[in-house]
Amino acid sequence: MKAARFIVSGQVQGVWFRASARDQAQALGLRGYAKNLPDGRVEVLAVGDAAAIDTLAAWLRQGPELAHVEDLERLDAHEDEAGEGFVTI
């Protein structure tokens, strides 16, 4: 089991980014969350299979149709930070 935290910068709030990230993560069988940060970025925590996390990371670089991702930062995380399922906060 792997865990990663992503910080997504750009036009990523108000464009269905969190809901789309949740849908992608659920389809990949990941646990975690997507939440808006006060500075306009989105934080995504993903826990699960390493290949599934890499697939989500590739999707996060693009985001949904209305988003414009400028930067994606990947940080280490601990699997205990995620609850059951994948939620938006």
PyMOL Python script that loads the backbone (N, CA, C, O; Angstrom):
from pymol import cmd

cmd.read_pdbstr("""\
ATOM      1  N   MET A   1       0.849  -1.178   0.000  1.00  0.00           N
ATOM      2  CA  MET A   1       0.000   0.000   0.000  1.00  0.00           C
ATOM      3  C   MET A   1       0.893   1.239   0.000  1.00  0.00           C
ATOM      4  O   MET A   1       1.803   1.360   0.821  1.00  0.00           O
ATOM      5  N   LYS A   2       0.629   2.140  -0.910  1.00  0.00           N
ATOM      6  CA  LYS A   2       1.385   3.381  -1.033  1.00  0.00           C
ATOM      7  C   LYS A   2       0.472   4.561  -0.735  1.00  0.00           C
ATOM      8  O   LYS A   2      -0.752   4.441  -0.773  1.00  0.00           O
ATOM      9  N   ALA A   3       1.090   5.714  -0.435  1.00  0.00           N
ATOM     10  CA  ALA A   3       0.330   6.938  -0.190  1.00  0.00           C
ATOM     11  C   ALA A   3       1.104   8.118  -0.763  1.00  0.00           C
ATOM     12  O   ALA A   3       2.330   8.179  -0.668  1.00  0.00           O
ATOM     13  N   ALA A   4       0.374   9.050  -1.357  1.00  0.00           N
ATOM     14  CA  ALA A   4       0.992  10.255  -1.900  1.00  0.00           C
ATOM     15  C   ALA A   4       0.048  11.435  -1.718  1.00  0.00           C
ATOM     16  O   ALA A   4      -1.173  11.293  -1.780  1.00  0.00           O
ATOM     17  N   ARG A   5       0.636  12.593  -1.495  1.00  0.00           N
ATOM     18  CA  ARG A   5      -0.118  13.840  -1.397  1.00  0.00           C
ATOM     19  C   ARG A   5       0.277  14.687  -2.604  1.00  0.00           C
ATOM     20  O   ARG A   5       1.459  14.823  -2.921  1.00  0.00           O
ATOM     21  N   PHE A   6      -0.715  15.247  -3.265  1.00  0.00           N
ATOM     22  CA  PHE A   6      -0.484  16.092  -4.431  1.00  0.00           C
ATOM     23  C   PHE A   6      -1.016  17.490  -4.140  1.00  0.00           C
ATOM     24  O   PHE A   6      -2.094  17.648  -3.568  1.00  0.00           O
ATOM     25  N   ILE A   7      -0.259  18.490  -4.535  1.00  0.00           N
ATOM     26  CA  ILE A   7      -0.704  19.872  -4.463  1.00  0.00           C
ATOM     27  C   ILE A   7      -0.792  20.362  -5.903  1.00  0.00           C
ATOM     28  O   ILE A   7       0.208  20.409  -6.620  1.00  0.00           O
ATOM     29  N   VAL A   8      -2.001  20.725  -6.313  1.00  0.00           N
ATOM     30  CA  VAL A   8      -2.261  21.107  -7.693  1.00  0.00           C
ATOM     31  C   VAL A   8      -2.485  22.612  -7.748  1.00  0.00           C
ATOM     32  O   VAL A   8      -3.343  23.148  -7.047  1.00  0.00           O
ATOM     33  N   SER A   9      -1.699  23.295  -8.595  1.00  0.00           N
ATOM     34  CA  SER A   9      -1.782  24.750  -8.735  1.00  0.00           C
ATOM     35  C   SER A   9      -2.315  25.113 -10.112  1.00  0.00           C
ATOM     36  O   SER A   9      -2.163  24.362 -11.076  1.00  0.00           O
ATOM     37  N   GLY A  10      -2.940  26.277 -10.183  1.00  0.00           N
ATOM     38  CA  GLY A  10      -3.469  26.786 -11.438  1.00  0.00           C
ATOM     39  C   GLY A  10      -4.929  27.148 -11.265  1.00  0.00           C
ATOM     40  O   GLY A  10      -5.364  27.472 -10.160  1.00  0.00           O
ATOM     41  N   GLN A  11      -5.687  27.096 -12.341  1.00  0.00           N
ATOM     42  CA  GLN A  11      -7.137  27.321 -12.273  1.00  0.00           C
ATOM     43  C   GLN A  11      -7.777  25.985 -11.950  1.00  0.00           C
ATOM     44  O   GLN A  11      -8.200  25.247 -12.839  1.00  0.00           O
ATOM     45  N   VAL A  12      -7.840  25.687 -10.643  1.00  0.00           N
ATOM     46  CA  VAL A  12      -8.292  24.363 -10.217  1.00  0.00           C
ATOM     47  C   VAL A  12      -9.437  24.413  -9.202  1.00  0.00           C
ATOM     48  O   VAL A  12      -9.892  23.367  -8.738  1.00  0.00           O
ATOM     49  N   GLN A  13      -9.899  25.593  -8.859  1.00  0.00           N
ATOM     50  CA  GLN A  13     -11.071  25.710  -8.002  1.00  0.00           C
ATOM     51  C   GLN A  13     -12.207  26.299  -8.823  1.00  0.00           C
ATOM     52  O   GLN A  13     -11.996  27.190  -9.646  1.00  0.00           O
ATOM     53  N   GLY A  14     -13.412  25.794  -8.590  1.00  0.00           N
ATOM     54  CA  GLY A  14     -14.573  26.274  -9.319  1.00  0.00           C
ATOM     55  C   GLY A  14     -14.702  25.675 -10.710  1.00  0.00           C
ATOM     56  O   GLY A  14     -15.458  26.190 -11.534  1.00  0.00           O
ATOM     57  N   VAL A  15     -13.972  24.591 -10.987  1.00  0.00           N
ATOM     58  CA  VAL A  15     -14.003  23.956 -12.310  1.00  0.00           C
ATOM     59  C   VAL A  15     -14.264  22.446 -12.200  1.00  0.00           C
ATOM     60  O   VAL A  15     -13.900  21.689 -13.100  1.00  0.00           O
ATOM     61  N   TRP A  16     -14.887  22.010 -11.112  1.00  0.00           N
ATOM     62  CA  TRP A  16     -15.214  20.602 -10.866  1.00  0.00           C
ATOM     63  C   TRP A  16     -13.978  19.733 -10.686  1.00  0.00           C
ATOM     64  O   TRP A  16     -14.030  18.531 -10.947  1.00  0.00           O
ATOM     65  N   PHE A  17     -12.861  20.321 -10.242  1.00  0.00           N
ATOM     66  CA  PHE A  17     -11.628  19.566 -10.092  1.00  0.00           C
ATOM     67  C   PHE A  17     -11.756  18.502  -9.006  1.00  0.00           C
ATOM     68  O   PHE A  17     -11.408  17.342  -9.226  1.00  0.00           O
ATOM     69  N   ARG A  18     -12.255  18.896  -7.832  1.00  0.00           N
ATOM     70  CA  ARG A  18     -12.332  17.929  -6.719  1.00  0.00           C
ATOM     71  C   ARG A  18     -13.251  16.764  -7.051  1.00  0.00           C
ATOM     72  O   ARG A  18     -12.894  15.609  -6.817  1.00  0.00           O
ATOM     73  N   ALA A  19     -14.430  17.054  -7.593  1.00  0.00           N
ATOM     74  CA  ALA A  19     -15.388  15.988  -7.922  1.00  0.00           C
ATOM     75  C   ALA A  19     -14.824  15.071  -9.007  1.00  0.00           C
ATOM     76  O   ALA A  19     -14.986  13.852  -8.938  1.00  0.00           O
ATOM     77  N   SER A  20     -14.167  15.653 -10.000  1.00  0.00           N
ATOM     78  CA  SER A  20     -13.567  14.846 -11.064  1.00  0.00           C
ATOM     79  C   SER A  20     -12.418  14.001 -10.532  1.00  0.00           C
ATOM     80  O   SER A  20     -12.258  12.847 -10.930  1.00  0.00           O
ATOM     81  N   ALA A  21     -11.615  14.571  -9.633  1.00  0.00           N
ATOM     82  CA  ALA A  21     -10.520  13.810  -9.020  1.00  0.00           C
ATOM     83  C   ALA A  21     -11.079  12.658  -8.191  1.00  0.00           C
ATOM     84  O   ALA A  21     -10.534  11.554  -8.203  1.00  0.00           O
ATOM     85  N   ARG A  22     -12.169  12.919  -7.471  1.00  0.00           N
ATOM     86  CA  ARG A  22     -12.816  11.857  -6.691  1.00  0.00           C
ATOM     87  C   ARG A  22     -13.262  10.728  -7.615  1.00  0.00           C
ATOM     88  O   ARG A  22     -13.021   9.557  -7.320  1.00  0.00           O
ATOM     89  N   ASP A  23     -13.910  11.068  -8.731  1.00  0.00           N
ATOM     90  CA  ASP A  23     -14.389  10.050  -9.670  1.00  0.00           C
ATOM     91  C   ASP A  23     -13.234   9.220 -10.219  1.00  0.00           C
ATOM     92  O   ASP A  23     -13.331   7.997 -10.315  1.00  0.00           O
ATOM     93  N   GLN A  24     -12.143   9.887 -10.576  1.00  0.00           N
ATOM     94  CA  GLN A  24     -10.967   9.180 -11.091  1.00  0.00           C
ATOM     95  C   GLN A  24     -10.383   8.245 -10.024  1.00  0.00           C
ATOM     96  O   GLN A  24     -10.076   7.086 -10.302  1.00  0.00           O
ATOM     97  N   ALA A  25     -10.236   8.762  -8.811  1.00  0.00           N
ATOM     98  CA  ALA A  25      -9.655   7.973  -7.725  1.00  0.00           C
ATOM     99  C   ALA A  25     -10.528   6.770  -7.373  1.00  0.00           C
ATOM    100  O   ALA A  25     -10.015   5.674  -7.147  1.00  0.00           O
ATOM    101  N   GLN A  26     -11.836   6.973  -7.328  1.00  0.00           N
ATOM    102  CA  GLN A  26     -12.734   5.861  -7.030  1.00  0.00           C
ATOM    103  C   GLN A  26     -12.647   4.789  -8.111  1.00  0.00           C
ATOM    104  O   GLN A  26     -12.654   3.596  -7.806  1.00  0.00           O
ATOM    105  N   ALA A  27     -12.566   5.208  -9.370  1.00  0.00           N
ATOM    106  CA  ALA A  27     -12.456   4.248 -10.473  1.00  0.00           C
ATOM    107  C   ALA A  27     -11.162   3.442 -10.380  1.00  0.00           C
ATOM    108  O   ALA A  27     -11.096   2.304 -10.844  1.00  0.00           O
ATOM    109  N   LEU A  28     -10.141   4.037  -9.783  1.00  0.00           N
ATOM    110  CA  LEU A  28      -8.843   3.375  -9.621  1.00  0.00           C
ATOM    111  C   LEU A  28      -8.734   2.589  -8.314  1.00  0.00           C
ATOM    112  O   LEU A  28      -7.714   1.951  -8.055  1.00  0.00           O
ATOM    113  N   GLY A  29      -9.782   2.636  -7.495  1.00  0.00           N
ATOM    114  CA  GLY A  29      -9.784   1.898  -6.234  1.00  0.00           C
ATOM    115  C   GLY A  29      -8.950   2.536  -5.138  1.00  0.00           C
ATOM    116  O   GLY A  29      -8.466   1.844  -4.243  1.00  0.00           O
ATOM    117  N   LEU A  30      -8.777   3.859  -5.201  1.00  0.00           N
ATOM    118  CA  LEU A  30      -7.963   4.569  -4.208  1.00  0.00           C
ATOM    119  C   LEU A  30      -8.810   5.109  -3.069  1.00  0.00           C
ATOM    120  O   LEU A  30     -10.002   5.373  -3.229  1.00  0.00           O
ATOM    121  N   ARG A  31      -8.180   5.267  -1.927  1.00  0.00           N
ATOM    122  CA  ARG A  31      -8.782   5.941  -0.775  1.00  0.00           C
ATOM    123  C   ARG A  31      -8.136   7.317  -0.658  1.00  0.00           C
ATOM    124  O   ARG A  31      -7.047   7.544  -1.185  1.00  0.00           O
ATOM    125  N   GLY A  32      -8.813   8.235   0.035  1.00  0.00           N
ATOM    126  CA  GLY A  32      -8.217   9.540   0.281  1.00  0.00           C
ATOM    127  C   GLY A  32      -9.212  10.660   0.165  1.00  0.00           C
ATOM    128  O   GLY A  32     -10.395  10.491   0.460  1.00  0.00           O
ATOM    129  N   TYR A  33      -8.724  11.820  -0.271  1.00  0.00           N
ATOM    130  CA  TYR A  33      -9.602  12.986  -0.375  1.00  0.00           C
ATOM    131  C   TYR A  33      -9.038  14.003  -1.360  1.00  0.00           C
ATOM    132  O   TYR A  33      -7.867  13.962  -1.736  1.00  0.00           O
ATOM    133  N   ALA A  34      -9.910  14.910  -1.759  1.00  0.00           N
ATOM    134  CA  ALA A  34      -9.526  16.089  -2.539  1.00  0.00           C
ATOM    135  C   ALA A  34     -10.159  17.281  -1.837  1.00  0.00           C
ATOM    136  O   ALA A  34     -11.357  17.277  -1.552  1.00  0.00           O
ATOM    137  N   LYS A  35      -9.352  18.300  -1.559  1.00  0.00           N
ATOM    138  CA  LYS A  35      -9.902  19.468  -0.874  1.00  0.00           C
ATOM    139  C   LYS A  35      -9.284  20.752  -1.409  1.00  0.00           C
ATOM    140  O   LYS A  35      -8.127  20.786  -1.826  1.00  0.00           O
ATOM    141  N   ASN A  36     -10.097  21.810  -1.384  1.00  0.00           N
ATOM    142  CA  ASN A  36      -9.614  23.130  -1.755  1.00  0.00           C
ATOM    143  C   ASN A  36      -8.744  23.675  -0.636  1.00  0.00           C
ATOM    144  O   ASN A  36      -9.040  23.478   0.542  1.00  0.00           O
ATOM    145  N   LEU A  37      -7.675  24.358  -1.006  1.00  0.00           N
ATOM    146  CA  LEU A  37      -6.830  25.060  -0.044  1.00  0.00           C
ATOM    147  C   LEU A  37      -7.156  26.550  -0.106  1.00  0.00           C
ATOM    148  O   LEU A  37      -7.591  27.041  -1.147  1.00  0.00           O
ATOM    149  N   PRO A  38      -6.953  27.269   0.983  1.00  0.00           N
ATOM    150  CA  PRO A  38      -7.302  28.693   1.022  1.00  0.00           C
ATOM    151  C   PRO A  38      -6.580  29.545  -0.027  1.00  0.00           C
ATOM    152  O   PRO A  38      -7.071  30.612  -0.397  1.00  0.00           O
ATOM    153  N   ASP A  39      -5.421  29.085  -0.509  1.00  0.00           N
ATOM    154  CA  ASP A  39      -4.653  29.884  -1.468  1.00  0.00           C
ATOM    155  C   ASP A  39      -5.027  29.604  -2.930  1.00  0.00           C
ATOM    156  O   ASP A  39      -4.351  30.084  -3.839  1.00  0.00           O
ATOM    157  N   GLY A  40      -6.097  28.832  -3.162  1.00  0.00           N
ATOM    158  CA  GLY A  40      -6.556  28.574  -4.522  1.00  0.00           C
ATOM    159  C   GLY A  40      -6.070  27.259  -5.114  1.00  0.00           C
ATOM    160  O   GLY A  40      -6.486  26.891  -6.213  1.00  0.00           O
ATOM    161  N   ARG A  41      -5.205  26.551  -4.415  1.00  0.00           N
ATOM    162  CA  ARG A  41      -4.728  25.255  -4.891  1.00  0.00           C
ATOM    163  C   ARG A  41      -5.668  24.155  -4.402  1.00  0.00           C
ATOM    164  O   ARG A  41      -6.554  24.401  -3.583  1.00  0.00           O
ATOM    165  N   VAL A  42      -5.466  22.943  -4.912  1.00  0.00           N
ATOM    166  CA  VAL A  42      -6.217  21.769  -4.468  1.00  0.00           C
ATOM    167  C   VAL A  42      -5.226  20.741  -3.946  1.00  0.00           C
ATOM    168  O   VAL A  42      -4.196  20.485  -4.571  1.00  0.00           O
ATOM    169  N   GLU A  43      -5.543  20.155  -2.799  1.00  0.00           N
ATOM    170  CA  GLU A  43      -4.737  19.072  -2.227  1.00  0.00           C
ATOM    171  C   GLU A  43      -5.458  17.758  -2.457  1.00  0.00           C
ATOM    172  O   GLU A  43      -6.660  17.649  -2.218  1.00  0.00           O
ATOM    173  N   VAL A  44      -4.721  16.763  -2.921  1.00  0.00           N
ATOM    174  CA  VAL A  44      -5.276  15.432  -3.142  1.00  0.00           C
ATOM    175  C   VAL A  44      -4.401  14.430  -2.396  1.00  0.00           C
ATOM    176  O   VAL A  44      -3.188  14.389  -2.597  1.00  0.00           O
ATOM    177  N   LEU A  45      -5.014  13.632  -1.543  1.00  0.00           N
ATOM    178  CA  LEU A  45      -4.325  12.543  -0.852  1.00  0.00           C
ATOM    179  C   LEU A  45      -4.827  11.242  -1.461  1.00  0.00           C
ATOM    180  O   LEU A  45      -6.034  11.012  -1.532  1.00  0.00           O
ATOM    181  N   ALA A  46      -3.914  10.397  -1.897  1.00  0.00           N
ATOM    182  CA  ALA A  46      -4.289   9.126  -2.513  1.00  0.00           C
ATOM    183  C   ALA A  46      -3.552   7.982  -1.835  1.00  0.00           C
ATOM    184  O   ALA A  46      -2.341   8.047  -1.621  1.00  0.00           O
ATOM    185  N   VAL A  47      -4.292   6.941  -1.503  1.00  0.00           N
ATOM    186  CA  VAL A  47      -3.728   5.759  -0.856  1.00  0.00           C
ATOM    187  C   VAL A  47      -4.208   4.529  -1.610  1.00  0.00           C
ATOM    188  O   VAL A  47      -5.400   4.378  -1.880  1.00  0.00           O
ATOM    189  N   GLY A  48      -3.273   3.655  -1.946  1.00  0.00           N
ATOM    190  CA  GLY A  48      -3.633   2.422  -2.633  1.00  0.00           C
ATOM    191  C   GLY A  48      -2.461   1.874  -3.415  1.00  0.00           C
ATOM    192  O   GLY A  48      -1.301   2.079  -3.057  1.00  0.00           O
ATOM    193  N   ASP A  49      -2.780   1.176  -4.486  1.00  0.00           N
ATOM    194  CA  ASP A  49      -1.787   0.567  -5.363  1.00  0.00           C
ATOM    195  C   ASP A  49      -0.915   1.646  -6.002  1.00  0.00           C
ATOM    196  O   ASP A  49      -1.419   2.676  -6.448  1.00  0.00           O
ATOM    197  N   ALA A  50       0.397   1.403  -6.045  1.00  0.00           N
ATOM    198  CA  ALA A  50       1.339   2.385  -6.588  1.00  0.00           C
ATOM    199  C   ALA A  50       1.031   2.742  -8.036  1.00  0.00           C
ATOM    200  O   ALA A  50       1.108   3.912  -8.412  1.00  0.00           O
ATOM    201  N   ALA A  51       0.685   1.753  -8.853  1.00  0.00           N
ATOM    202  CA  ALA A  51       0.375   2.029 -10.259  1.00  0.00           C
ATOM    203  C   ALA A  51      -0.887   2.882 -10.388  1.00  0.00           C
ATOM    204  O   ALA A  51      -0.967   3.745 -11.262  1.00  0.00           O
ATOM    205  N   ALA A  52      -1.869   2.642  -9.523  1.00  0.00           N
ATOM    206  CA  ALA A  52      -3.103   3.438  -9.543  1.00  0.00           C
ATOM    207  C   ALA A  52      -2.806   4.882  -9.142  1.00  0.00           C
ATOM    208  O   ALA A  52      -3.374   5.815  -9.709  1.00  0.00           O
ATOM    209  N   ILE A  53      -1.921   5.065  -8.169  1.00  0.00           N
ATOM    210  CA  ILE A  53      -1.541   6.421  -7.752  1.00  0.00           C
ATOM    211  C   ILE A  53      -0.816   7.128  -8.899  1.00  0.00           C
ATOM    212  O   ILE A  53      -1.044   8.315  -9.131  1.00  0.00           O
ATOM    213  N   ASP A  54       0.038   6.425  -9.603  1.00  0.00           N
ATOM    214  CA  ASP A  54       0.724   7.020 -10.752  1.00  0.00           C
ATOM    215  C   ASP A  54      -0.261   7.402 -11.855  1.00  0.00           C
ATOM    216  O   ASP A  54      -0.098   8.436 -12.503  1.00  0.00           O
ATOM    217  N   THR A  55      -1.272   6.579 -12.068  1.00  0.00           N
ATOM    218  CA  THR A  55      -2.302   6.891 -13.058  1.00  0.00           C
ATOM    219  C   THR A  55      -3.080   8.128 -12.648  1.00  0.00           C
ATOM    220  O   THR A  55      -3.374   8.984 -13.482  1.00  0.00           O
ATOM    221  N   LEU A  56      -3.416   8.228 -11.365  1.00  0.00           N
ATOM    222  CA  LEU A  56      -4.102   9.425 -10.875  1.00  0.00           C
ATOM    223  C   LEU A  56      -3.211  10.649 -11.045  1.00  0.00           C
ATOM    224  O   LEU A  56      -3.692  11.710 -11.442  1.00  0.00           O
ATOM    225  N   ALA A  57      -1.921  10.518 -10.751  1.00  0.00           N
ATOM    226  CA  ALA A  57      -0.990  11.640 -10.890  1.00  0.00           C
ATOM    227  C   ALA A  57      -0.981  12.154 -12.326  1.00  0.00           C
ATOM    228  O   ALA A  57      -0.969  13.364 -12.555  1.00  0.00           O
ATOM    229  N   ALA A  58      -0.986  11.238 -13.292  1.00  0.00           N
ATOM    230  CA  ALA A  58      -1.010  11.647 -14.700  1.00  0.00           C
ATOM    231  C   ALA A  58      -2.296  12.410 -15.006  1.00  0.00           C
ATOM    232  O   ALA A  58      -2.269  13.406 -15.728  1.00  0.00           O
ATOM    233  N   TRP A  59      -3.413  11.950 -14.464  1.00  0.00           N
ATOM    234  CA  TRP A  59      -4.677  12.659 -14.671  1.00  0.00           C
ATOM    235  C   TRP A  59      -4.648  14.038 -14.013  1.00  0.00           C
ATOM    236  O   TRP A  59      -5.129  15.011 -14.592  1.00  0.00           O
ATOM    237  N   LEU A  60      -4.082  14.124 -12.801  1.00  0.00           N
ATOM    238  CA  LEU A  60      -4.038  15.402 -12.082  1.00  0.00           C
ATOM    239  C   LEU A  60      -3.240  16.454 -12.849  1.00  0.00           C
ATOM    240  O   LEU A  60      -3.510  17.647 -12.708  1.00  0.00           O
ATOM    241  N   ARG A  61      -2.279  16.046 -13.646  1.00  0.00           N
ATOM    242  CA  ARG A  61      -1.487  16.999 -14.440  1.00  0.00           C
ATOM    243  C   ARG A  61      -2.350  17.719 -15.473  1.00  0.00           C
ATOM    244  O   ARG A  61      -2.015  18.818 -15.912  1.00  0.00           O
ATOM    245  N   GLN A  62      -3.473  17.087 -15.861  1.00  0.00           N
ATOM    246  CA  GLN A  62      -4.387  17.667 -16.841  1.00  0.00           C
ATOM    247  C   GLN A  62      -5.652  18.207 -16.182  1.00  0.00           C
ATOM    248  O   GLN A  62      -6.088  19.321 -16.472  1.00  0.00           O
ATOM    249  N   GLY A  63      -6.232  17.409 -15.298  1.00  0.00           N
ATOM    250  CA  GLY A  63      -7.475  17.780 -14.643  1.00  0.00           C
ATOM    251  C   GLY A  63      -8.655  17.708 -15.592  1.00  0.00           C
ATOM    252  O   GLY A  63      -8.519  17.266 -16.733  1.00  0.00           O
ATOM    253  N   PRO A  64      -9.823  18.146 -15.116  1.00  0.00           N
ATOM    254  CA  PRO A  64     -11.014  18.137 -15.966  1.00  0.00           C
ATOM    255  C   PRO A  64     -10.925  19.217 -17.046  1.00  0.00           C
ATOM    256  O   PRO A  64     -10.014  20.044 -17.045  1.00  0.00           O
ATOM    257  N   GLU A  65     -11.869  19.189 -17.944  1.00  0.00           N
ATOM    258  CA  GLU A  65     -11.845  20.049 -19.131  1.00  0.00           C
ATOM    259  C   GLU A  65     -11.678  21.534 -18.829  1.00  0.00           C
ATOM    260  O   GLU A  65     -10.928  22.210 -19.532  1.00  0.00           O
ATOM    261  N   LEU A  66     -12.346  22.062 -17.814  1.00  0.00           N
ATOM    262  CA  LEU A  66     -12.305  23.494 -17.527  1.00  0.00           C
ATOM    263  C   LEU A  66     -11.091  23.936 -16.714  1.00  0.00           C
ATOM    264  O   LEU A  66     -10.846  25.133 -16.561  1.00  0.00           O
ATOM    265  N   ALA A  67     -10.338  22.981 -16.197  1.00  0.00           N
ATOM    266  CA  ALA A  67      -9.174  23.315 -15.366  1.00  0.00           C
ATOM    267  C   ALA A  67      -7.970  23.689 -16.230  1.00  0.00           C
ATOM    268  O   ALA A  67      -7.863  23.310 -17.396  1.00  0.00           O
ATOM    269  N   HIS A  68      -7.073  24.448 -15.607  1.00  0.00           N
ATOM    270  CA  HIS A  68      -5.782  24.755 -16.226  1.00  0.00           C
ATOM    271  C   HIS A  68      -4.725  24.525 -15.149  1.00  0.00           C
ATOM    272  O   HIS A  68      -4.498  25.385 -14.298  1.00  0.00           O
ATOM    273  N   VAL A  69      -4.078  23.350 -15.193  1.00  0.00           N
ATOM    274  CA  VAL A  69      -3.082  22.976 -14.194  1.00  0.00           C
ATOM    275  C   VAL A  69      -1.746  23.610 -14.579  1.00  0.00           C
ATOM    276  O   VAL A  69      -1.239  23.406 -15.682  1.00  0.00           O
ATOM    277  N   GLU A  70      -1.195  24.374 -13.656  1.00  0.00           N
ATOM    278  CA  GLU A  70       0.114  24.997 -13.880  1.00  0.00           C
ATOM    279  C   GLU A  70       1.248  24.209 -13.245  1.00  0.00           C
ATOM    280  O   GLU A  70       2.364  24.194 -13.764  1.00  0.00           O
ATOM    281  N   ASP A  71       0.968  23.551 -12.116  1.00  0.00           N
ATOM    282  CA  ASP A  71       2.019  22.813 -11.419  1.00  0.00           C
ATOM    283  C   ASP A  71       1.395  21.691 -10.608  1.00  0.00           C
ATOM    284  O   ASP A  71       0.289  21.830 -10.085  1.00  0.00           O
ATOM    285  N   LEU A  72       2.109  20.582 -10.508  1.00  0.00           N
ATOM    286  CA  LEU A  72       1.698  19.449  -9.684  1.00  0.00           C
ATOM    287  C   LEU A  72       2.883  19.046  -8.832  1.00  0.00           C
ATOM    288  O   LEU A  72       3.924  18.640  -9.349  1.00  0.00           O
ATOM    289  N   GLU A  73       2.720  19.161  -7.523  1.00  0.00           N
ATOM    290  CA  GLU A  73       3.762  18.776  -6.575  1.00  0.00           C
ATOM    291  C   GLU A  73       3.348  17.463  -5.929  1.00  0.00           C
ATOM    292  O   GLU A  73       2.206  17.318  -5.493  1.00  0.00           O
ATOM    293  N   ARG A  74       4.262  16.510  -5.863  1.00  0.00           N
ATOM    294  CA  ARG A  74       3.993  15.213  -5.236  1.00  0.00           C
ATOM    295  C   ARG A  74       4.835  15.090  -3.983  1.00  0.00           C
ATOM    296  O   ARG A  74       6.050  15.285  -4.016  1.00  0.00           O
ATOM    297  N   LEU A  75       4.180  14.765  -2.877  1.00  0.00           N
ATOM    298  CA  LEU A  75       4.837  14.644  -1.580  1.00  0.00           C
ATOM    299  C   LEU A  75       4.543  13.267  -0.994  1.00  0.00           C
ATOM    300  O   LEU A  75       3.536  12.642  -1.330  1.00  0.00           O
ATOM    301  N   ASP A  76       5.414  12.808  -0.131  1.00  0.00           N
ATOM    302  CA  ASP A  76       5.150  11.570   0.592  1.00  0.00           C
ATOM    303  C   ASP A  76       4.006  11.783   1.566  1.00  0.00           C
ATOM    304  O   ASP A  76       3.804  12.884   2.078  1.00  0.00           O
ATOM    305  N   ALA A  77       3.272  10.730   1.811  1.00  0.00           N
ATOM    306  CA  ALA A  77       2.167  10.766   2.772  1.00  0.00           C
ATOM    307  C   ALA A  77       2.133   9.417   3.476  1.00  0.00           C
ATOM    308  O   ALA A  77       2.848   8.490   3.097  1.00  0.00           O
ATOM    309  N   HIS A  78       1.303   9.318   4.493  1.00  0.00           N
ATOM    310  CA  HIS A  78       1.149   8.078   5.238  1.00  0.00           C
ATOM    311  C   HIS A  78      -0.260   7.554   5.017  1.00  0.00           C
ATOM    312  O   HIS A  78      -1.223   8.322   5.031  1.00  0.00           O
ATOM    313  N   GLU A  79      -0.382   6.261   4.815  1.00  0.00           N
ATOM    314  CA  GLU A  79      -1.686   5.678   4.507  1.00  0.00           C
ATOM    315  C   GLU A  79      -2.722   5.888   5.607  1.00  0.00           C
ATOM    316  O   GLU A  79      -3.920   5.840   5.328  1.00  0.00           O
ATOM    317  N   ASP A  80      -2.299   6.118   6.840  1.00  0.00           N
ATOM    318  CA  ASP A  80      -3.239   6.341   7.941  1.00  0.00           C
ATOM    319  C   ASP A  80      -3.970   7.677   7.821  1.00  0.00           C
ATOM    320  O   ASP A  80      -4.952   7.903   8.528  1.00  0.00           O
ATOM    321  N   GLU A  81      -3.507   8.567   6.937  1.00  0.00           N
ATOM    322  CA  GLU A  81      -4.151   9.865   6.768  1.00  0.00           C
ATOM    323  C   GLU A  81      -5.483   9.772   6.022  1.00  0.00           C
ATOM    324  O   GLU A  81      -6.280  10.709   6.072  1.00  0.00           O
ATOM    325  N   ALA A  82      -5.735   8.657   5.332  1.00  0.00           N
ATOM    326  CA  ALA A  82      -6.965   8.491   4.566  1.00  0.00           C
ATOM    327  C   ALA A  82      -7.960   7.660   5.341  1.00  0.00           C
ATOM    328  O   ALA A  82      -7.598   6.700   6.021  1.00  0.00           O
ATOM    329  N   GLY A  83      -9.214   8.040   5.230  1.00  0.00           N
ATOM    330  CA  GLY A  83     -10.284   7.230   5.813  1.00  0.00           C
ATOM    331  C   GLY A  83     -10.708   6.161   4.809  1.00  0.00           C
ATOM    332  O   GLY A  83      -9.929   5.745   3.952  1.00  0.00           O
ATOM    333  N   GLU A  84     -11.938   5.737   4.935  1.00  0.00           N
ATOM    334  CA  GLU A  84     -12.485   4.763   3.996  1.00  0.00           C
ATOM    335  C   GLU A  84     -12.977   5.505   2.765  1.00  0.00           C
ATOM    336  O   GLU A  84     -13.548   6.590   2.881  1.00  0.00           O
ATOM    337  N   GLY A  85     -12.766   4.940   1.609  1.00  0.00           N
ATOM    338  CA  GLY A  85     -13.253   5.538   0.371  1.00  0.00           C
ATOM    339  C   GLY A  85     -12.470   6.774  -0.017  1.00  0.00           C
ATOM    340  O   GLY A  85     -11.408   7.059   0.536  1.00  0.00           O
ATOM    341  N   PHE A  86     -13.013   7.504  -0.981  1.00  0.00           N
ATOM    342  CA  PHE A  86     -12.393   8.744  -1.449  1.00  0.00           C
ATOM    343  C   PHE A  86     -13.455   9.817  -1.407  1.00  0.00           C
ATOM    344  O   PHE A  86     -14.530   9.649  -1.984  1.00  0.00           O
ATOM    345  N   VAL A  87     -13.172  10.923  -0.729  1.00  0.00           N
ATOM    346  CA  VAL A  87     -14.181  11.956  -0.512  1.00  0.00           C
ATOM    347  C   VAL A  87     -13.651  13.327  -0.957  1.00  0.00           C
ATOM    348  O   VAL A  87     -12.450  13.531  -1.132  1.00  0.00           O
ATOM    349  N   THR A  88     -14.592  14.246  -1.128  1.00  0.00           N
ATOM    350  CA  THR A  88     -14.220  15.652  -1.335  1.00  0.00           C
ATOM    351  C   THR A  88     -14.500  16.388  -0.040  1.00  0.00           C
ATOM    352  O   THR A  88     -15.476  16.109   0.655  1.00  0.00           O
ATOM    353  N   ILE A  89     -13.635  17.326   0.270  1.00  0.00           N
ATOM    354  CA  ILE A  89     -13.766  18.106   1.500  1.00  0.00           C
ATOM    355  C   ILE A  89     -13.931  19.550   1.126  1.00  0.00           C
ATOM    356  O   ILE A  89     -14.062  20.404   2.003  1.00  0.00           O
TER     357      ILE A  89
END
""", "prot")
cmd.dss("prot")
cmd.show_as("cartoon", "prot")
cmd.util.cbc("prot")
cmd.orient("prot")
